């Protein structure tokens, strides 16, 4: 029995270099994306996200109490209006068909209804929490499309917009910490 175990172990050790030589290691750049998203789905989700950011931030400029939150809301409106325009330009450049009219996803519509019903400190807390959630989702969406998209112009847009979204996420974390 001991001889059989020794023979099996020696055989396994001898096979390992042969197996390793047959399959060269791939670089991280050659890795396939785990998830992918179509250009149409990316555009629809990004457009809904932009609409939510703009509408909720317009409410925040009226209802929020803290100047830091109102300032953040102004940045959201400006940056997400720019993102909308940039995506339309990228779609034109890349011959991508965007949805004819932007529609809020049911989730974004429900979030706006919650914000409309809230006032004062409750509104502000809800707005900041929703901004944190929305930006985590947007960063994940843009990262996914930037790594797996099939339209070069829209991929370039996603890559160019991603640092702004990551900056928003950092800013909203600061707002959460300040509350």
Protein Blocks (a to p, Z undefined) as FASTA:
>chain_A
ZZmmmmmmmmmmmmmmmmmmmmccddfklpccfbdcdfklmmmmmmmmmmmmmmmmmmmm
mmpmblklmmmmmmmmmmmmmmmmmmmmmmmmnopacdfbacddfklmmmmmmmmmpgcj
llmmmmmmmmmmmmmmmmmmmmmmmmmpcbfklmmmmmmmmmmmmmmmmmmmmmmmmZZ
